[in-house]
Amino acid sequence: MSKKRKATGPRAALLGLGLDHADGHKRITQGEQFALVGGSAETHERMTETVVKTFEELKNRGKVLENVERQELDEILAKSTPR
């Protein structure tokens, strides 16, 4: 028998998908609430930096991904994305 995970409330995760990989490398970075897949080395690094900064900002605001409003998350992501 398989163990079933108990529902503990709303769940949320971020998914980053990089489409510009041409070097044949398969890049995957996973965390508790995110998964980043693909992209060139530069793109994957930018996605990773964005996710780290996003979760830091959520923590600074005293929020968690499951409860943040979409508009606020969009604002945080825009602020967290390296230029």
C-alpha positions as CSV (number, residue, x, y, z in Angstrom):
1,M,0.0,0.0,0.0
2,S,1.2,3.5,-0.7
3,K,1.1,6.2,1.9
4,K,-1.2,9.1,1.1
5,R,-0.2,12.6,2.0
6,K,-2.6,14.3,4.4
7,A,-4.1,17.5,3.1
8,T,-2.7,20.3,5.2
9,G,-4.3,23.3,3.5
10,P,-3.5,25.2,0.3
11,R,-0.3,24.3,-1.5
12,A,1.5,26.4,-4.0
13,A,4.8,26.3,-6.0
14,L,6.6,28.3,-8.6
15,L,7.7,26.7,-11.9
16,G,10.4,28.2,-14.0
17,L,10.9,27.0,-17.6
18,G,13.9,28.1,-19.7
19,L,13.6,27.5,-23.4
20,D,16.9,28.9,-24.6
21,H,19.3,25.9,-24.0
22,A,21.3,24.9,-27.1
23,D,24.3,23.2,-25.4
24,G,22.6,19.9,-24.6
25,H,22.8,20.2,-20.8
26,K,19.7,19.3,-18.8
27,R,19.5,21.8,-15.9
28,I,17.0,21.1,-13.1
29,T,16.9,22.9,-9.8
30,Q,14.3,22.0,-7.2
31,G,13.3,23.3,-3.8
32,E,10.4,22.7,-1.4
33,Q,8.2,25.1,-3.3
34,F,9.8,25.5,-6.7
35,A,11.2,23.7,-9.7
36,L,13.4,25.3,-12.4
37,V,13.9,23.4,-15.6
38,G,16.0,24.0,-18.7
39,G,17.5,27.2,-20.0
40,S,21.0,28.2,-20.9
41,A,23.5,28.4,-18.0
42,E,22.8,32.2,-17.8
43,T,19.0,31.8,-17.9
44,H,19.0,29.1,-15.3
45,E,21.2,31.2,-13.0
46,R,18.8,34.1,-13.4
47,M,15.8,32.0,-12.7
48,T,17.5,30.6,-9.5
49,E,18.4,34.1,-8.4
50,T,14.8,35.3,-9.0
51,V,13.3,32.5,-6.9
52,V,15.7,33.0,-4.0
53,K,15.0,36.7,-3.9
54,T,11.3,36.1,-4.2
55,F,11.2,33.8,-1.2
56,E,13.4,36.2,0.8
57,E,11.0,39.1,0.0
58,L,8.0,37.0,1.0
59,K,9.7,36.2,4.3
60,N,10.5,39.9,4.9
61,R,6.9,40.7,4.3
62,G,5.8,37.9,6.7
63,K,4.0,36.0,3.9
64,V,4.0,32.6,2.4
65,L,3.5,31.6,-1.2
66,E,0.2,29.9,-0.4
67,N,-1.4,33.1,0.9
68,V,0.1,35.9,-1.2
69,E,-2.2,37.6,-3.7
70,R,-1.4,37.2,-7.3
71,Q,-0.9,40.9,-7.9
72,E,1.5,41.1,-5.0
73,L,3.4,38.1,-6.2
74,D,3.7,39.6,-9.6
75,E,5.2,42.8,-8.0
76,I,7.7,40.7,-6.0
77,L,8.8,38.7,-9.0
78,A,9.3,41.8,-11.1
79,K,11.3,43.4,-8.3
80,S,13.3,40.1,-7.8
81,T,14.2,39.5,-11.4
82,P,17.8,40.4,-12.3
83,R,18.2,43.0,-15.0
